[in-house]
Amino acid sequence: MIFGLYGSNRSFVLGFLALPVLAFAILAFFFSAPVHDVVGGPVYQWVYGLLAPSKIGLLAIGALVHFGSAVLVNAISNGHNFNSKENYFPALLYILLVGFDLGGWYFSPFSIGLLFLLLALRRLLTLFRAQRAISPLYDAGLFIALAVLFYPPILLLAPVLWIAPALLRSFELREWMVPLAGLITPCIYLFAVIFLFDYQIPWDDYITRGSEVWSVEVATWKFWEWTLTVLTVLMFFLGVFKILSVMSTSTVHLKNSKKIFIWTAVLLIATFFYAIGLEAEKLFPVALLALPFSVAMGEFFVVNSKRFWASILFYVWLVAALASPVFGSLF
């Protein structure tokens, strides 16, 4: 039932998305606790300080942010034909992928950063039909800057601000300067706050130790975590191959829109590996992979939606995705 429901093109399906969001929020409340992520940017540190006394407040905001991000992911995927047909798998899969780490369901820097990144991506994908690109490019630069103020590693996504106009529009120097203005605007206010309140940015927290930290992280994984990870990565790559094969027959506009998504996915994966290499106390930023994985896995499920084995695989993965964070908390 769930498989067929989210594989359909009925818009009311998004209303059911509140159920897995509520389920993960309840699991997070009972099986995890808020973690102060020192990798978060100055705005995150300030907001977290205000919300820290309230566990429910941190959880409510985190759950609402993830719900909004899931809806945005699905709107972008369906609006620009990233999948072979309109469906609502990306929204559901986004929620399930974020749920791999229950600690991330509380107010976290990368969840806010991803929300602003999705808003930026949505504006960039409108460039093709915009007569004047100044407004979308400025807005996208502003959203990326706000994302960085919550989660500095998102800065690695900044190249998308110039990749998008390069693919969707002819070159115009003035347009290429606009994203810089969007990036700088919130930074002006940040530097003013830093100067007035003598705020010290902990630059050492952003020095990565790469494989050293990653090897320690992986060494703690249990059997079910390895199984779930391998299965997820396999479906991701199968979905990517299908998206790439469909691109060859797409229109120029759709092909370039998918190229922007692929660039965003590559940079997000790079950001994930950079983030997990940081030695500072932090949450496991699995949510950074939720955008590319949810869209690619959505394509895998939608092209196989009529096959019985695909529905069985979906339900096995669904149960594993729901159970794994609980097992990880108990054992």
JOFEN-V90823 format. One record per backbone hydrogen bond with DSSP energy under -1.0 kcal/mol. NH is the residue of the N-H (numbers start at 1). CO is the residue of the C=O. Records with the same first field share a line. If there is no record, write none. Layout:
NH: CO + CO
//
This chain:
5: 1
6: 2
7: 3
8: 5
13: 10
14: 11
15: 12
16: 13
17: 14
18: 15
19: 16
21: 17
22: 18
23: 19
24: 20
25: 21
26: 22
27: 23
28: 24
29: 25
30: 26
31: 27
32: 28
38: 281
40: 37
41: 150
43: 149
45: 41
46: 42
47: 43
48: 44
49: 45
50: 46
51: 47
52: 48
54: 51
58: 54
59: 55
60: 56
61: 57
62: 58
63: 59
64: 60
65: 61
66: 62
67: 63
68: 64
69: 65
70: 66
71: 67
72: 68
73: 69
74: 70
75: 71
76: 72
77: 73
78: 74
79: 75
80: 76
82: 77
88: 6
92: 88
93: 89
94: 90
95: 91
96: 92
97: 93
98: 94
99: 95
100: 97
101: 98
104: 101
105: 102
106: 103
112: 108
113: 109
114: 110
115: 111
116: 112
117: 113
118: 114
119: 115
120: 116
121: 117
122: 118
123: 119
124: 120
125: 121
126: 123
127: 124
137: 133
138: 134
139: 135
140: 136
141: 137
142: 138
143: 139
144: 140
145: 141
146: 142
147: 143
148: 144
149: 145
150: 146
151: 147
154: 151
155: 152
156: 153
157: 154
158: 155
160: 157
161: 158
162: 159
163: 159
164: 160
166: 162
167: 163
168: 164
169: 165
176: 172
177: 173
181: 177
182: 178
183: 179
184: 180
185: 181
188: 184
190: 186
191: 187
192: 188
193: 189
194: 190
195: 191
196: 192
197: 193
199: 194
203: 201
205: 202
206: 203
207: 204
209: 277
212: 209
214: 210
215: 211
216: 212
217: 213
218: 214
219: 215
221: 218
226: 222
227: 223
228: 224
229: 225
230: 226
231: 227
232: 228
233: 229
234: 230
235: 231
236: 232
237: 233
238: 234
239: 235
240: 236
241: 237
242: 238
243: 239
244: 240
245: 241
246: 242
247: 243
249: 246
250: 247
255: 251
256: 252
257: 253
258: 254
259: 255
260: 256
261: 257
262: 258
263: 259
264: 260
265: 261
266: 262
267: 263
268: 264
269: 265
270: 266
271: 267
272: 268
273: 269
274: 270
275: 271
276: 272
278: 275
286: 284
288: 285
289: 286
290: 287
293: 289
294: 290
295: 291
296: 292
297: 293
298: 294
299: 295
300: 296
301: 297
302: 298
303: 299
307: 304
311: 307
312: 308
313: 309
314: 310
315: 311
316: 312
317: 313
318: 314
319: 315
320: 316
321: 317
322: 318
323: 319
324: 320
327: 323
328: 324
329: 325
330: 326
331: 327
//
